[in-house]
Amino acid sequence: SKDLKGAMETLIEQKRQKLSTVEKLDEHMDFASQLIFAQNRGDLTAENVNQCVLEMMIAAPDTLSVTLFFMLILIAEHPTVEEEMMREIEAVVGKHELQS
């Protein structure tokens, strides 16, 4: 548990350092960045940030798989939504191959 907590603190510090050196901040804004900025503003403590990131790392695979499962079922049940999604993908990606 202490090893995992230490690893999270290290990752958060690396993220904090990266945020302090980037030119375009909007390209690097994600949930962890928002947490770090909330801590900088005094809205969260370092422990709050560490706990949130740790929970994201541990819980994300389970919640992500359940969310994707239900999303795919909903898309399958609504073909017009699927068609609209495919049009949007084609508009954004064009003739390029899709990648992970």
PAKOLVO-925431 format. One record per atom (N, C-alpha, C, O): residue in one letter; x, y, z negated; atom name; residue number from 0. Coordinates in nm, 4 decimals, decimal comma. Layout:
BEGIN
a X Y Z CA NUM
...
This chain:
BEGIN
s 0,0828 -0,1202 0,0000 N 0
s 0,0000 0,0000 0,0000 CA 0
s 0,0866 0,1257 0,0000 C 0
s 0,0577 0,2223 0,0707 O 0
k 0,1933 0,1232 -0,0804 N 1
k 0,2829 0,2397 -0,0852 CA 1
k 0,3567 0,2561 0,0471 C 1
k 0,3815 0,3681 0,0920 O 1
d 0,3921 0,1418 0,1102 N 2
d 0,4603 0,1482 0,2394 CA 2
d 0,3701 0,2109 0,3449 C 2
d 0,4140 0,2936 0,4248 O 2
l 0,2426 0,1700 0,3440 N 3
l 0,1467 0,2236 0,4405 CA 3
l 0,1241 0,3722 0,4159 C 3
l 0,1179 0,4512 0,5102 O 3
k 0,1117 0,4098 0,2892 N 4
k 0,0927 0,5518 0,2552 CA 4
k 0,2136 0,6340 0,2993 C 4
k 0,1988 0,7439 0,3527 O 4
g 0,3326 0,5802 0,2767 N 5
g 0,4538 0,6498 0,3186 CA 5
g 0,4617 0,6634 0,4696 C 5
g 0,5035 0,7670 0,5215 O 5
a 0,4212 0,5578 0,5401 N 6
a 0,4212 0,5629 0,6867 CA 6
a 0,3233 0,6690 0,7365 C 6
a 0,3538 0,7416 0,8311 O 6
m 0,2055 0,6786 0,6734 N 7
m 0,1067 0,7797 0,7131 CA 7
m 0,1613 0,9198 0,6905 C 7
m 0,1451 1,0082 0,7746 O 7
e 0,2258 0,9391 0,5767 N 8
e 0,2838 1,0706 0,5473 CA 8
e 0,3894 1,1075 0,6511 C 8
e 0,3979 1,2227 0,6937 O 8
t 0,4689 1,0104 0,6910 N 9
t 0,5722 1,0340 0,7930 CA 9
t 0,5080 1,0708 0,9267 C 9
t 0,5510 1,1655 0,9925 O 9
l 0,4046 0,9953 0,9669 N 10
l 0,3359 1,0250 1,0935 CA 10
l 0,2715 1,1632 1,0915 C 10
l 0,2773 1,2366 1,1901 O 10
i 0,2108 1,1978 0,9799 N 11
i 0,1464 1,3296 0,9693 CA 11
i 0,2511 1,4399 0,9769 C 11
i 0,2288 1,5424 1,0413 O 11
e 0,3642 1,4196 0,9122 N 12
e 0,4711 1,5196 0,9174 CA 12
e 0,5256 1,5335 1,0593 C 12
e 0,5549 1,6446 1,1034 O 12
q 0,5395 1,4225 1,1308 N 13
q 0,5830 1,4286 1,2703 CA 13
q 0,4823 1,5062 1,3547 C 13
q 0,5204 1,5866 1,4398 O 13
k 0,3543 1,4818 1,3308 N 14
k 0,2488 1,5535 1,4038 CA 14
k 0,2554 1,7022 1,3712 C 14
k 0,2434 1,7865 1,4602 O 14
r 0,2746 1,7339 1,2444 N 15
r 0,2846 1,8743 1,2013 CA 15
r 0,4014 1,9436 1,2718 C 15
r 0,3877 2,0566 1,3185 O 15
q 0,5162 1,8757 1,2792 N 16
q 0,6336 1,9315 1,3470 CA 16
q 0,6062 1,9527 1,4951 C 16
q 0,6436 2,0555 1,5516 O 16
k 0,5410 1,8554 1,5579 N 17
k 0,5088 1,8672 1,7003 CA 17
k 0,4163 1,9866 1,7247 C 17
k 0,4351 2,0623 1,8200 O 17
l 0,3166 2,0025 1,6379 N 18
l 0,2227 2,1142 1,6545 CA 18
l 0,2925 2,2494 1,6405 C 18
l 0,2518 2,3477 1,7024 O 18
s 0,3967 2,2536 1,5596 N 19
s 0,4657 2,3807 1,5384 CA 19
s 0,5542 2,4190 1,6558 C 19
s 0,6002 2,5329 1,6639 O 19
t 0,5788 2,3243 1,7482 N 20
t 0,6705 2,3538 1,8591 CA 20
t 0,6036 2,3559 1,9962 C 20
t 0,6680 2,3918 2,0948 O 20
v 0,4758 2,3184 2,0048 N 21
v 0,4124 2,3127 2,1362 CA 21
v 0,3779 2,4528 2,1860 C 21
v 0,3504 2,5433 2,1072 O 21
e 0,3798 2,4686 2,3167 N 22
e 0,3454 2,5969 2,3766 CA 22
e 0,1950 2,6132 2,3901 C 22
e 0,1401 2,7174 2,3543 O 22
k 0,1277 2,5100 2,4420 N 23
k -0,0172 2,5145 2,4600 CA 23
k -0,0820 2,4255 2,3555 C 23
k -0,0862 2,3033 2,3697 O 23
l -0,1320 2,4882 2,2509 N 24
l -0,1880 2,4142 2,1388 CA 24
l -0,3116 2,3346 2,1780 C 24
l -0,3337 2,2248 2,1270 O 24
d -0,3934 2,3904 2,2697 N 25
d -0,5191 2,3238 2,3051 CA 25
d -0,4977 2,1860 2,3668 C 25
d -0,5873 2,1019 2,3605 O 25
e -0,3806 2,1608 2,4265 N 26
e -0,3521 2,0303 2,4854 CA 26
e -0,3211 1,9250 2,3795 C 26
e -0,3192 1,8057 2,4101 O 26
h -0,2971 1,9670 2,2565 N 27
h -0,2579 1,8749 2,1503 CA 27
h -0,3585 1,8725 2,0359 C 27
h -0,3290 1,8210 1,9281 O 27
m -0,4767 1,9278 2,0590 N 28
m -0,5765 1,9321 1,9533 CA 28
m -0,6542 1,8014 1,9504 C 28
m -0,7198 1,7646 2,0479 O 28
d -0,6464 1,7333 1,8402 N 29
d -0,7225 1,6119 1,8175 CA 29
d -0,7665 1,6138 1,6716 C 29
d -0,7469 1,7129 1,6013 O 29
f -0,8255 1,5047 1,6269 N 30
f -0,8783 1,5032 1,4905 CA 30
f -0,7673 1,5228 1,3868 C 30
f -0,7853 1,5963 1,2896 O 30
a -0,6529 1,4574 1,4074 N 31
a -0,5420 1,4734 1,3128 CA 31
a -0,4939 1,6180 1,3096 C 31
a -0,4613 1,6703 1,2031 O 31
s -0,4892 1,6824 1,4254 N 32
s -0,4488 1,8239 1,4305 CA 32
s -0,5478 1,9112 1,3542 C 32
s -0,5084 2,0019 1,2809 O 32
q -0,6756 1,8833 1,3718 N 33
q -0,7778 1,9596 1,3002 CA 33
q -0,7615 1,9429 1,1489 C 33
q -0,7766 2,0388 1,0733 O 33
l -0,7308 1,8213 1,1060 N 34
l -0,7087 1,7972 0,9627 CA 34
l -0,5887 1,8769 0,9117 C 34
l -0,5944 1,9368 0,8043 O 34
i -0,4808 1,8772 0,9887 N 35
i -0,3607 1,9499 0,9492 CA 35
i -0,3905 2,0988 0,9383 C 35
i -0,3471 2,1635 0,8430 O 35
f -0,4636 2,1538 1,0342 N 36
f -0,4969 2,2962 1,0283 CA 36
f -0,5918 2,3268 0,9123 C 36
f -0,5845 2,4341 0,8525 O 36
a -0,6805 2,2327 0,8809 N 37
a -0,7690 2,2518 0,7651 CA 37
a -0,6858 2,2561 0,6369 C 37
a -0,7160 2,3327 0,5455 O 37
q -0,5817 2,1740 0,6308 N 38
q -0,4927 2,1786 0,5142 CA 38
q -0,4178 2,3119 0,5102 C 38
q -0,4035 2,3720 0,4037 O 38
n -0,3705 2,3576 0,6250 N 39
n -0,2991 2,4859 0,6296 CA 39
n -0,3864 2,6017 0,5818 C 39
n -0,3376 2,6961 0,5197 O 39
r -0,5173 2,5930 0,6120 N 40
r -0,6110 2,6971 0,5686 CA 40
r -0,6498 2,6829 0,4218 C 40
r -0,7097 2,7736 0,3641 O 40
g -0,6158 2,5692 0,3615 N 41
g -0,6522 2,5454 0,2222 CA 41
g -0,7857 2,4753 0,2061 C 41
g -0,8350 2,4615 0,0942 O 41
d -0,8456 2,4303 0,3171 N 42
d -0,9743 2,3607 0,3101 CA 42
d -0,9576 2,2162 0,2633 C 42
d -1,0502 2,1591 0,2057 O 42
l -0,8410 2,1568 0,2872 N 43
l -0,8124 2,0190 0,2476 CA 43
l -0,6774 2,0136 0,1776 C 43
l -0,5912 2,0987 0,1994 O 43
t -0,6604 1,9128 0,0937 N 44
t -0,5302 1,8896 0,0327 CA 44
t -0,4512 1,7933 0,1210 C 44
t -0,5065 1,7307 0,2115 O 44
a -0,3213 1,7825 0,0934 N 45
a -0,2382 1,6875 0,1672 CA 45
a -0,2914 1,5458 0,1465 C 45
a -0,2910 1,4652 0,2395 O 45
e -0,3370 1,5155 0,0256 N 46
e -0,3928 1,3829 -0,0032 CA 46
e -0,5184 1,3576 0,0792 C 46
e -0,5389 1,2463 0,1277 O 46
n -0,6046 1,4614 0,0961 N 47
n -0,7241 1,4472 0,1799 CA 47
n -0,6854 1,4118 0,3232 C 47
n -0,7443 1,3223 0,3839 O 47
v -0,5871 1,4820 0,3761 N 48
v -0,5419 1,4589 0,5143 CA 48
v -0,4865 1,3178 0,5275 C 48
v -0,5207 1,2455 0,6210 O 48
n -0,4005 1,2788 0,4335 N 49
n -0,3421 1,1447 0,4374 CA 49
n -0,4500 1,0375 0,4336 C 49
n -0,4442 0,9404 0,5091 O 49
q -0,5482 1,0547 0,3463 N 50
q -0,6539 0,9551 0,3323 CA 50
q -0,7384 0,9463 0,4599 C 50
q -0,7735 0,8366 0,5033 O 50
c -0,7708 1,0602 0,5195 N 51
c -0,8506 1,0607 0,6430 CA 51
c -0,7769 0,9900 0,7560 C 51
c -0,8358 0,9098 0,8285 O 51
v -0,6486 1,0197 0,7710 N 52
v -0,5703 0,9566 0,8778 CA 52
v -0,5580 0,8071 0,8519 C 52
v -0,5711 0,7266 0,9441 O 52
l -0,5329 0,7698 0,7272 N 53
l -0,5234 0,6283 0,6926 CA 53
l -0,6537 0,5556 0,7243 C 53
l -0,6517 0,4468 0,7818 O 53
e -0,7659 0,6145 0,6875 N 54
e -0,8952 0,5523 0,7155 CA 54
e -0,9206 0,5415 0,8651 C 54
e -0,9777 0,4427 0,9112 O 54
m -0,8784 0,6429 0,9420 N 55
m -0,8928 0,6349 1,0878 CA 55
m -0,8122 0,5187 1,1428 C 55
m -0,8605 0,4454 1,2291 O 55
m -0,6905 0,5011 1,0943 N 56
m -0,6033 0,3948 1,1447 CA 56
m -0,6581 0,2567 1,1091 C 56
m -0,6502 0,1640 1,1897 O 56
i -0,7128 0,2432 0,9899 N 57
i -0,7610 0,1129 0,9453 CA 57
i -0,8989 0,0818 1,0022 C 57
i -0,9241 -0,0301 1,0467 O 57
a -0,9877 0,1801 1,0008 N 58
a -1,1266 0,1552 1,0399 CA 58
a -1,1512 0,1665 1,1892 C 58
a -1,2465 0,1077 1,2402 O 58
a -1,0690 0,2391 1,2591 N 59
a -1,0962 0,2686 1,4000 CA 59
a -1,1202 0,1461 1,4871 C 59
a -1,2155 0,1471 1,5650 O 59
p -1,0396 0,0408 1,4786 N 60
p -1,0649 -0,0737 1,5680 CA 60
p -1,2045 -0,1341 1,5516 C 60
p -1,2694 -0,1682 1,6506 O 60
d -1,2508 -0,1474 1,4273 N 61
d -1,3845 -0,2036 1,4047 CA 61
d -1,4940 -0,1111 1,4539 C 61
d -1,5838 -0,1535 1,5265 O 61
t -1,4869 0,0147 1,4147 N 62
t -1,5930 0,1073 1,4541 CA 62
t -1,5904 0,1323 1,6040 C 62
t -1,6954 0,1489 1,6661 O 62
l -1,4716 0,1351 1,6622 N 63
l -1,4608 0,1570 1,8063 CA 63
l -1,5233 0,0418 1,8834 C 63
l -1,5947 0,0644 1,9811 O 63
s -1,4974 -0,0807 1,8411 N 64
s -1,5532 -0,1948 1,9139 CA 64
s -1,7048 -0,1975 1,9045 C 64
s -1,7723 -0,2292 2,0025 O 64
v -1,7590 -0,1650 1,7886 N 65
v -1,9054 -0,1616 1,7730 CA 65
v -1,9651 -0,0489 1,8571 C 65
v -2,0675 -0,0679 1,9227 O 65
t -1,9022 0,0664 1,8553 N 66
t -1,9502 0,1799 1,9338 CA 66
t -1,9470 0,1490 2,0828 C 66
t -2,0438 0,1766 2,1538 O 66
l -1,8378 0,0925 2,1307 N 67
l -1,8278 0,0568 2,2720 CA 67
l -1,9317 -0,0470 2,3113 C 67
l -1,9901 -0,0384 2,4193 O 67
f -1,9552 -0,1448 2,2249 N 68
f -2,0551 -0,2469 2,2511 CA 68
f -2,1927 -0,1842 2,2729 C 68
f -2,2599 -0,2140 2,3717 O 68
f -2,2345 -0,0974 2,1805 N 69
f -2,3659 -0,0348 2,1924 CA 69
f -2,3716 0,0617 2,3105 C 69
f -2,4752 0,0738 2,3758 O 69
m -2,2608 0,1303 2,3382 N 70
m -2,2573 0,2198 2,4532 CA 70
m -2,2790 0,1411 2,5823 C 70
m -2,3561 0,1830 2,6687 O 70
l -2,2110 0,0270 2,5955 N 71
l -2,2251 -0,0549 2,7152 CA 71
l -2,3658 -0,1112 2,7291 C 71
l -2,4184 -0,1187 2,8401 O 71
i -2,4271 -0,1507 2,6190 N 72
i -2,5659 -0,1988 2,6240 CA 72
i -2,6593 -0,0869 2,6703 C 72
i -2,7464 -0,1086 2,7546 O 72
l -2,6405 0,0322 2,6148 N 73
l -2,7268 0,1448 2,6539 CA 73
l -2,7090 0,1804 2,8010 C 73
l -2,8063 0,2104 2,8703 O 73
i -2,5852 0,1770 2,8483 N 74
i -2,5607 0,2057 2,9904 CA 74
i -2,6297 0,1001 3,0763 C 74
i -2,6921 0,1330 3,1772 O 74
a -2,6187 -0,0257 3,0369 N 75
a -2,6819 -0,1339 3,1136 CA 75
a -2,8342 -0,1200 3,1156 C 75
a -2,8988 -0,1575 3,2134 O 75
e -2,8907 -0,0669 3,0090 N 76
e -3,0362 -0,0519 3,0014 CA 76
e -3,0866 0,0730 3,0745 C 76
e -3,2068 0,0874 3,0966 O 76
h -2,9953 0,1630 3,1120 N 77
h -3,0345 0,2881 3,1792 CA 77
h -2,9525 0,3066 3,3068 C 77
h -2,8532 0,3795 3,3063 O 77
p -2,9926 0,2419 3,4153 N 78
p -2,9137 0,2464 3,5395 CA 78
p -2,8944 0,3870 3,5956 C 78
p -2,7928 0,4135 3,6598 O 78
t -2,9890 0,4773 3,5731 N 79
t -2,9695 0,6133 3,6258 CA 79
t -2,8539 0,6826 3,5548 C 79
t -2,7814 0,7614 3,6157 O 79
v -2,8366 0,6535 3,4260 N 80
v -2,7231 0,7091 3,3518 CA 80
v -2,5928 0,6504 3,4059 C 80
v -2,4937 0,7215 3,4224 O 80
e -2,5942 0,5197 3,4332 N 81
e -2,4755 0,4544 3,4887 CA 81
e -2,4381 0,5168 3,6239 C 81
e -2,3208 0,5431 3,6502 O 81
e -2,5371 0,5398 3,7078 N 82
e -2,5103 0,6006 3,8392 CA 82
e -2,4514 0,7406 3,8234 C 82
e -2,3588 0,7778 3,8954 O 82
e -2,5050 0,8174 3,7299 N 83
e -2,4538 0,9527 3,7082 CA 83
e -2,3104 0,9494 3,6547 C 83
e -2,2270 1,0314 3,6933 O 83
m -2,2830 0,8552 3,5669 N 84
m -2,1467 0,8402 3,5156 CA 84
m -2,0495 0,8049 3,6280 C 84
m -1,9391 0,8588 3,6344 O 84
m -2,0908 0,7146 3,7163 N 85
m -2,0044 0,6753 3,8273 CA 85
m -1,9779 0,7932 3,9208 C 85
m -1,8665 0,8098 3,9702 O 85
r -2,0813 0,8754 3,9449 N 86
r -2,0614 0,9949 4,0285 CA 86
r -1,9614 1,0903 3,9638 C 86
r -1,8758 1,1472 4,0316 O 86
e -1,9727 1,1071 3,8340 N 87
e -1,8807 1,1975 3,7647 CA 87
e -1,7378 1,1428 3,7685 C 87
e -1,6429 1,2182 3,7899 O 87
i -1,7226 1,0127 3,7479 N 88
i -1,5894 0,9516 3,7545 CA 88
i -1,5300 0,9714 3,8933 C 88
i -1,4132 1,0083 3,9063 O 88
e -1,6087 0,9475 3,9959 N 89
e -1,5603 0,9649 4,1331 CA 89
e -1,5250 1,1103 4,1613 C 89
e -1,4284 1,1378 4,2325 O 89
a -1,6028 1,2044 4,1059 N 90
a -1,5745 1,3463 4,1271 CA 90
a -1,4436 1,3872 4,0596 C 90
a -1,3691 1,4693 4,1132 O 90
v -1,4158 1,3311 3,9438 N 91
v -1,2952 1,3676 3,8691 CA 91
v -1,1734 1,2933 3,9215 C 91
v -1,0680 1,3535 3,9420 O 91
v -1,1871 1,1633 3,9435 N 92
v -1,0738 1,0796 3,9815 CA 92
v -1,0472 1,0854 4,1315 C 92
v -0,9325 1,0771 4,1754 O 92
g -1,1524 1,0996 4,2086 N 93
g -1,1363 1,1022 4,3534 CA 93
g -1,0948 0,9667 4,4060 C 93
g -1,1525 0,8645 4,3688 O 93
k -0,9951 0,9655 4,4920 N 94
k -0,9503 0,8392 4,5522 CA 94
k -0,8392 0,7717 4,4722 C 94
k -0,7915 0,6650 4,5108 O 94
h -0,7982 0,8320 4,3624 N 95
h -0,6933 0,7705 4,2792 CA 95
h -0,7497 0,6457 4,2093 C 95
h -0,8696 0,6344 4,1836 O 95
e -0,6583 0,5536 4,1803 N 96
e -0,6979 0,4343 4,1068 CA 96
e -0,7216 0,4684 3,9609 C 96
e -0,6498 0,5506 3,9039 O 96
l -0,8217 0,4062 3,8997 N 97
l -0,8451 0,4246 3,7570 CA 97
l -0,7350 0,3539 3,6791 C 97
l -0,6888 0,2464 3,7173 O 97
q -0,6945 0,4160 3,5703 N 98
q -0,5918 0,3566 3,4843 CA 98
q -0,6432 0,3565 3,3419 C 98
q -0,7341 0,4319 3,3072 O 98
s -0,5837 0,2705 3,2592 N 99
s -0,6207 0,2638 3,1172 CA 99
s -0,5937 0,3984 3,0528 C 99
s -0,6176 0,4156 2,9332 O 99
